[in-house]
């Protein structure tokens, strides 16, 4: 598998110009949906950056994208994002 940080070669018709943070967000989303990362797990940006060989900024942007799509949340300043997927059934159905 190609690394997230691999750059496409000039004139490569199959090149993927998707931003790194989007690629990482997709990988993390798949891991959350598959259960590799479970509800309540912490996802420290620095650990993810090291694991996927990207900058911490890329990891933060990926996590922010996941937060916008309700896969993770940031419980407070100076804390790691936490997995909130799957959502609470009451939230999905609108029941009290």
C-alpha positions in Angstrom: 0.0 0.0 0.0 1.3 3.5 -0.8 2.0 5.8 2.1 -0.4 8.7 2.6 2.5 11.1 2.1 3.7 9.6 -1.3 3.5 12.2 -4.0 2.2 11.3 -7.4 4.6 11.1 -10.3 4.5 13.8 -13.0 2.1 12.8 -15.8 0.8 9.8 -13.9 -2.8 9.3 -15.2 -3.7 7.3 -12.1 -2.3 9.9 -9.7 -4.4 10.6 -6.6 -4.3 14.3 -5.8 -6.6 13.9 -2.8 -5.3 16.0 0.1 -3.4 14.0 2.8 -5.9 14.9 5.5 -8.8 13.5 3.4 -6.9 10.3 2.8 -6.2 9.9 6.5 -9.8 10.7 7.5 -11.0 8.0 5.1 -8.6 5.5 6.7 -9.7 6.4 10.2 -13.4 6.3 9.3 -13.0 2.8 7.9 -11.2 1.7 11.1 -14.0 3.2 13.2 -16.7 1.6 11.1 -15.0 -1.8 11.2 -14.7 -1.6 15.0 -10.9 -1.4 15.1 -11.4 1.8 16.9 -14.3 1.5 19.4 -16.7 4.0 20.9 -14.8 6.0 23.6 -11.3 5.2 22.2 -8.9 8.2 22.3 -7.3 9.2 19.0 -4.2 11.3 19.8 -3.2 13.3 16.7 0.5 12.9 17.4 0.2 9.1 17.5 -1.8 9.0 14.3 0.7 11.3 12.6 3.6 9.1 13.6 1.7 5.9 12.6 0.7 7.2 9.2 3.8 9.3 8.5 2.1 12.6 8.1 2.4 15.9 10.1 0.4 16.5 13.2 -1.4 19.2 11.4 -2.6 16.7 8.8 -3.8 14.4 11.6 -5.7 17.3 13.3 -7.4 18.3 10.0 -8.4 14.6 9.5 -9.8 14.4 13.0 -11.7 17.7 12.5 -13.2 16.3 9.3 -14.3 13.2 11.3 -15.7 15.4 14.0 -17.8 17.4 11.4 -19.2 14.0 10.3 -19.9 12.9 13.9 -17.4 10.0 14.1 -15.3 11.6 16.8 -15.6 14.6 19.2 -13.1 16.7 21.1 -14.2 16.7 24.8 -12.2 19.7 25.8 -9.0 21.8 25.4 -5.8 19.8 25.6 -7.6 16.5 25.2 -7.5 13.9 22.4 -10.4 13.4 20.1 -12.6 10.4 21.1 -14.6 8.0 19.0 -18.3 8.6 19.3 -19.4 6.2 16.6 -21.8 4.5 16.5 -24.1 7.3 17.7 -26.5 6.8 20.5 -29.7 5.3 19.2 -31.8 8.1 20.8 -29.8 10.6 18.8 -30.4 8.8 15.5 -34.2 8.2 16.1 -34.9 11.5 17.8 -36.5 9.7 20.8 -36.0 11.0 24.3 
